[in-house]
Amino acid sequence: MELSQNARIILNKRYLKKDEGGNIIETPEDMFRRVANVIASVERRYKTDETAWADEFYRMMTGLEFLPNSPTLLNAGRERGLLSSCFVLPVEDSIEGISCALVKAMTIHKFGGGTGFSFGHIRPEGDLVSGNLSSAGGPVKLIKVFSEATNYIRQAGVRCGCNSASLPVNHPDILKFIQAKRDGSASANFATNIEITDDFVDRVRHGKYCQLINPRNGVVTGEIPARVIMDSIAEGAWETGDPGIMFIDRINDSNPTPQLGNFETTDPCGGQLLVPFESATLGTINLSLMVSEDSEKPSIDYLRLGDVIPKAVRFLDNVLDVNLYPLGDVEKASRATRKIGLGLMGFAELLIKLGIRYDSDQALEIADELMWFVRTKTYEASENLARERGTFPAFTGSVFDRQDGHPMRHASCLTFTNTGTTSILANTSCGIHPIYAMVMVRNILDGERLLDINQAFEQIAKKFGFFNSKLVEELLSGVSPVNCQRIPEPFRQLFVTARDIDPEWCIRMQAVFQRHIDNAISQTVNFPKSATVEDIKSMFLKAYDLGLKGVTAYRDTSRDAQVLCTGPECVEVAQRYFQSNGMVEAV
């Protein structure tokens, strides 16, 4: 296997089996064989060749063409056995309902999953409860309760839990909720989102008021200018990166199983749309490997991509059958719709290998062409599995249940998450995001700092003879490749990074992908430190106009601790890297 140094560090710390003394007792190859064998064991049920599929799944993963979500790598073939990564749990407006949701969330985190909640049914702070004898704590205080409880349990004993909470924009506590990250009511492991309606956007644009409605009894408790709420959302995002926004009406317009109820929120990553108790199993195809260089001009290797897609869909379908769900409600809901989330990573690297700048019309055209192909092949694969194994149980009444419809094995198929850890394992760029920096430091793994040199950049720089330690140090100090004199002029514009790209290009790119995706896209739009609140507000409204289902903004250095960073303080990490790898002045 061609694993990067960072991938091996991640695998050693998080994924590989350890004995009671903490000693690693399996290799990366052992791990992928363990996962492949467990997932392929489902083939017995359908009287197909288990051994052949185990070998095929193993080849896909060890070749880094496709990787499943972290719980599958962690738990397949092990005692806990939970293979799904994301869940949505309902939170009812009662002590019993809140306690029940909390216990279920802690159970899911114990087994390695993350949880998303809507607090839209919770009465506002100060509202009457228990026969007028006391007053309610409200949604904001619940964030802290859920945050402390789930962070107490490390996911599958490996990492802190991941949560998200959302609130309807017309909730009486909406301004307090927006402020939750700014005043410390929500921890770093608890993302917040606002459920925005079409009507609210219209009120913002026409200077109208928004009524605030108590969810306990439907009574209007007051009204506030919609622009005040929108400005507060943008201010929060400018200062801390939270909250994000969800266009909830648009999300429900694409609900594949409306007979089962409406979507109220998403998974913690913001990409998977789930009704209460549903879960989804995610997996990602590595686009950086889908490049053909057989001719003079590199092109997308659609033959290879078309071969991987149905195998990846089959892998994820098998996961649904072999999964050991921690809760009966979750198992019932998940098996009813059989939702999977096939996504992509390495798109920015694909563009580099094709010689195309990320923020260009040509890149948008490539994205549209690519996603038409991916959607077509993914739906074909789900339809073929439905003919082979049967449709998802909740098919009757779904959007596919029509006279001219096709059988489908899965209620939804495509989900784009941020693929943070998965992209490290595959040594490629994250999701469909532009590359944050060609050379950067990752602050992860309980304070460990890893030097990350983009492999596409490194390959080209070595091929044309300009890769050396001075270049790495200069880029790591914060100099953009666009302005770096050590990079030959023809390549500078190709190595454009997130901090060089106007945020509108990120929104336009996300919109192209969204047109072909049945779920949503977990996408953070990066802004420079100099960005204004108005810049972020404008981006949110532009995202609505372009048809997105949700978006998050992050202004550079707006948090004390960033996962990805550059700057003079990072250079020492590079120097340690040079020493450990015997890197000389010119490679």
Number of C-alpha atoms within 10 A of each C-alpha: 9 10 17 15 15 17 19 17 15 18 20 18 15 18 22 21 21 14 9 7 6 9 11 14 12 15 15 18 14 14 21 22 19 19 23 26 19 21 27 25 20 21 19 11 10 11 8 13 13 20 15 12 21 23 14 16 26 23 16 19 21 19 16 23 21 27 26 25 20 21 23 27 21 24 23 24 19 14 9 18 19 25 29 29 25 30 28 30 25 20 21 18 18 15 10 11 12 18 14 15 18 20 14 19 24 23 17 27 28 22 26 30 27 26 27 28 26 26 26 27 18 24 26 23 16 11 14 15 13 9 7 8 7 11 15 17 16 20 26 24 17 18 25 16 14 25 24 16 15 26 19 14 20 18 22 20 13 15 15 18 27 25 29 25 29 26 27 24 27 26 25 23 22 22 16 18 28 28 22 22 23 18 10 10 19 26 16 15 16 24 24 27 27 25 23 22 18 12 10 22 19 12 16 19 11 11 13 16 17 21 19 20 21 21 19 14 8 9 11 14 11 13 14 14 14 23 19 15 20 21 16 20 27 27 22 22 26 25 19 20 25 27 30 24 26 28 21 21 18 17 23 17 11 15 23 21 22 15 13 16 11 18 21 25 31 31 28 27 23 29 24 30 30 27 23 25 19 23 31 28 28 30 27 28 26 28 24 26 21 22 18 17 13 9 7 7 10 14 17 20 15 15 10 14 21 16 11 20 23 19 18 25 27 19 22 27 21 17 27 23 15 18 20 18 20 18 12 10 14 20 17 14 19 25 18 18 25 27 28 28 28 26 27 25 28 28 25 27 28 25 25 20 24 20 17 19 19 28 22 11 14 13 19 19 13 16 20 19 13 16 19 16 15 22 18 12 19 21 22 18 21 25 19 19 20 17 14 11 12 15 23 20 13 19 21 13 13 17 15 16 16 11 6 6 9 17 20 24 28 27 23 25 27 28 27 27 27 22 27 13 16 25 22 19 20 29 24 26 29 26 27 27 24 27 22 19 25 22 28 28 24 19 16 14 14 8 8 9 16 20 22 21 19 18 17 21 19 16 13 15 18 13 11 10 13 17 20 17 17 14 21 20 22 20 23 28 18 17 17 20 25 17 13 14 13 16 19 15 13 8 17 17 18 20 26 24 21 21 19 19 16 14 20 16 18 22 22 19 22 25 23 20 21 22 15 18 22 20 25 28 28 24 23 19 23 24 23 17 13 9 14 16 19 13 15 26 20 13 21 22 14 15 22 21 11 15 17 24 25 27 25 22 25 23 23 20 15 16 13 6 10 14 12 18 20 21 15 12 11 20 21 13 17 21 16 12 15 15 10 9 9 9 13 11 11 12 12
